[in-house]
Amino acid sequence: MRRVTVHCVARLLLAALWLLVEECRAESGAPSLAERVIWAVNAGGDAHTDVHGIHYKKDPLEGKLGKASDYGVRLPILRSSPEDQILYQTERYNEDTFGYEVPIREEGDYILVMKYAEVYFAQSQQKVFDVRLNGHVVVKDLDIFDRVGHSTAHDEIVPFSIKRGKLSVHGEVSTFNGKLTVEFVKMFQNYSHILGWRRERRMRRKKMRLRLEKAKRRVPPPLPRILFGPVHAPPTHMLLITAA
């Protein structure tokens, strides 16, 4: 508990310093935060402009890969401004690894910011995944619920640089071809959970059929039919892997 608290305090301090630096830059006439953002997307959702003036484009994977979900819009997102909660409420999920390609034309120092919120699972170890940047693992075994709990904003920040045709991140170097690929890699825990959920659903349906058959045998024809409650509907989604 102490370790998590220390990390949270450190991030809050970093955020405070970052905002202070932004204010100083704005006063000095340097480019604003929105002007320095080269690419932003609202995964699983529509276009949105946040309180800083950053424009998030509509998810380019719509209709091409995975599924979009707005399941989280019913939930207030903690640690997020009311105007920008939609960035954490919408999401894209897939049953396998997926990602986004970002064109980068200029060399220099960059920061990748990924915005997450767990809006479905209510306990840890239900969704665990890695994040890869052009094949480099930059976030390992991310369990959002374990980090911050349910419906709480959590940002992952990854600094990297592109110089002389080379991508450098977390002490690793590789050749850069002009495209940055951000991938969300499903872990085994997710697959096990899906299998368990499907097995449980099959068992519930089997029990329901047996109850219905038993009821039909016991109820005389003249009496009204006995109606049973419906089988629980499947989750809105099985996997939540997004940089929402």
C-alpha positions in Angstrom: 0.0 0.0 0.0 2.8 2.4 0.8 4.5 1.7 -2.5 1.3 2.5 -4.5 0.8 5.7 -2.4 4.3 6.8 -3.1 3.9 6.2 -6.8 0.6 8.1 -6.9 2.1 11.1 -5.0 5.1 11.1 -7.4 2.8 11.2 -10.4 0.7 14.0 -8.8 3.9 16.0 -8.2 5.1 15.3 -11.7 1.7 16.5 -13.1 1.9 19.6 -10.9 5.4 20.4 -12.2 4.3 19.7 -15.7 1.4 22.1 -15.5 3.7 24.7 -13.9 6.1 24.4 -16.8 3.3 24.7 -19.3 2.2 27.9 -17.7 5.7 29.3 -17.9 6.0 28.3 -21.5 2.7 29.9 -22.3 3.8 33.2 -20.7 7.1 33.1 -22.6 5.4 32.7 -26.0 6.6 29.1 -26.5 4.2 26.6 -28.3 1.2 25.6 -26.3 0.6 22.0 -25.3 -2.0 21.6 -28.0 0.4 22.9 -30.6 3.0 20.4 -29.6 0.7 17.3 -29.9 1.2 15.7 -33.3 -1.4 12.9 -33.1 -4.2 12.1 -30.7 -7.1 9.6 -30.9 -10.2 8.9 -28.8 -10.1 5.1 -28.9 -13.6 3.6 -29.4 -15.1 7.1 -29.6 -15.8 10.1 -31.7 -13.7 13.2 -32.1 -13.2 15.4 -29.0 -11.4 18.5 -28.1 -10.2 18.6 -24.4 -9.8 21.5 -22.0 -6.2 22.1 -23.2 -7.4 22.5 -26.8 -6.0 19.1 -27.9 -8.1 17.6 -30.7 -8.6 13.9 -30.5 -9.6 12.3 -33.8 -12.3 9.7 -34.2 -11.0 6.2 -33.8 -9.5 5.2 -37.2 -10.0 1.5 -36.4 -13.8 1.8 -36.4 -15.3 -0.9 -38.6 -11.8 -2.4 -39.3 -10.6 -4.1 -36.2 -12.0 -5.0 -32.8 -15.1 -3.4 -31.3 -15.9 0.0 -29.9 -17.7 0.3 -26.6 -19.3 3.2 -24.7 -20.2 1.0 -21.7 -18.2 3.4 -19.5 -20.4 6.5 -20.3 -22.7 5.5 -17.4 -19.9 5.9 -14.9 -18.2 9.1 -13.5 -14.4 8.8 -14.0 -12.4 9.8 -10.9 -9.3 12.0 -11.3 -10.6 13.4 -14.6 -12.2 16.7 -15.5 -15.9 16.5 -16.3 -15.4 17.9 -19.8 -12.9 15.2 -20.7 -14.3 12.0 -19.0 -15.4 10.8 -22.4 -11.8 10.1 -23.2 -11.8 7.4 -20.5 -15.3 6.2 -20.9 -15.1 5.0 -24.5 -12.9 2.2 -25.5 -11.8 -0.3 -28.1 -11.3 -3.9 -27.3 -10.3 -7.0 -29.2 -9.8 -10.7 -28.4 -6.2 -10.5 -29.8 -3.3 -8.1 -29.9 -4.1 -4.9 -31.8 -2.7 -1.4 -32.1 -2.4 2.0 -33.9 0.1 3.3 -36.4 1.3 6.9 -36.0 3.3 8.6 -38.8 6.2 10.6 -37.5 8.1 12.8 -40.0 10.5 14.7 -37.8 13.3 13.4 -35.6 13.4 14.6 -32.0 12.3 13.8 -28.4 8.7 12.6 -27.9 6.3 11.5 -25.2 3.6 8.9 -25.6 0.7 9.4 -23.2 -1.9 6.6 -22.9 -5.1 7.2 -21.0 -6.8 4.3 -19.4 -9.7 3.6 -17.0 -11.2 0.2 -16.0 -14.9 0.6 -16.5 -16.0 -3.1 -16.6 -14.0 -5.5 -14.4 -14.5 -5.1 -10.7 -11.3 -6.9 -9.5 -7.7 -7.3 -10.5 -6.2 -10.1 -12.7 -9.2 -9.9 -15.1 -7.4 -7.8 -17.7 -3.7 -7.8 -17.9 -1.7 -6.7 -20.9 1.6 -5.3 -22.2 2.2 -2.3 -24.4 4.7 -2.5 -27.2 6.3 0.4 -29.1 7.7 -0.8 -32.4 8.3 -4.2 -30.8 9.8 -2.8 -27.6 7.8 -3.6 -24.4 7.3 -0.2 -22.8 4.6 -1.2 -20.3 4.7 -4.7 -18.7 1.7 -6.6 -17.1 -0.5 -3.6 -16.8 -3.5 -4.3 -14.6 -5.5 -1.0 -14.4 -7.8 -2.1 -11.6 -4.8 -3.3 -9.6 -3.1 0.1 -10.1 -6.0 2.6 -9.4 -9.3 0.6 -8.9 -12.5 0.9 -10.9 -13.6 3.9 -13.0 -10.5 5.9 -12.2 -8.3 7.7 -14.8 -4.8 6.3 -15.1 -2.2 7.7 -17.6 0.9 5.8 -18.7 3.7 8.1 -19.9 6.5 6.8 -22.1 9.3 9.1 -23.3 11.2 8.1 -26.4 13.4 9.7 -29.1 14.0 9.4 -32.8 17.4 10.4 -34.1 19.4 9.5 -37.1 16.9 6.9 -38.2 16.9 5.1 -34.8 14.2 4.7 -32.2 15.4 4.8 -28.6 13.1 3.8 -25.7 13.8 2.4 -22.3 17.5 1.9 -23.1 16.7 -0.1 -26.3 17.4 1.0 -29.9 16.0 -0.1 -33.2 15.7 1.1 -36.8 12.9 3.6 -37.4 11.0 3.5 -40.7 8.7 6.5 -40.3 5.9 4.8 -38.5 5.3 4.3 -34.8 3.3 1.2 -34.0 1.6 1.1 -30.5 0.4 -2.4 -29.7 -1.7 -3.7 -26.9 -0.7 -7.3 -26.2 -3.2 -9.6 -24.5 -1.9 -11.7 -21.7 -2.8 -15.3 -20.8 -4.9 -14.1 -17.8 -7.4 -12.6 -20.3 -7.7 -15.8 -22.3 -8.3 -17.9 -19.2 -10.9 -15.5 -18.0 -12.8 -15.7 -21.3 -12.7 -19.5 -21.2 -14.0 -19.5 -17.7 -16.8 -17.1 -18.5 -17.8 -19.1 -21.5 -17.7 -22.4 -19.5 -19.9 -20.8 -16.8 -22.3 -19.5 -19.4 -22.7 -23.0 -20.9 -23.3 -24.5 -17.5 -26.0 -21.9 -16.7 -27.8 -22.6 -20.0 -27.6 -26.3 -19.4 -29.1 -25.9 -16.0 -31.9 -23.7 -17.3 -32.8 -26.2 -20.0 -33.0 -29.0 -17.4 -35.2 -26.9 -15.2 -37.5 -26.1 -18.1 -37.7 -29.7 -19.1 -38.4 -30.7 -15.5 -41.1 -28.1 -15.2 -42.8 -29.2 -18.4 -43.0 -32.8 -17.1 -44.4 -31.7 -13.7 -46.9 -29.0 -14.7 -50.3 -30.4 -15.8 -51.6 -29.2 -19.2 -54.6 -27.2 -17.9 -52.4 -25.1 -15.6 -50.7 -22.0 -16.9 -47.1 -22.4 -18.0 -44.4 -21.6 -15.4 -42.1 -18.9 -16.6 -38.5 -18.7 -15.4 -36.3 -15.7 -15.4 -34.0 -15.2 -18.4 -30.4 -16.4 -18.5 -28.0 -13.6 -17.5 -26.9 -11.6 -20.6 -23.2 -11.8 -21.5 -20.9 -9.0 -20.6 -21.0 -5.9 -22.9 -17.4 -6.9 -23.7 -15.0 -9.6 -22.9 -11.8 -7.8 -23.2 -11.0 -4.2 -22.5 -7.6 -3.4 -24.1 -7.5 0.3 -25.1 -5.6 3.5 -24.9 -8.9 5.3 -24.4 
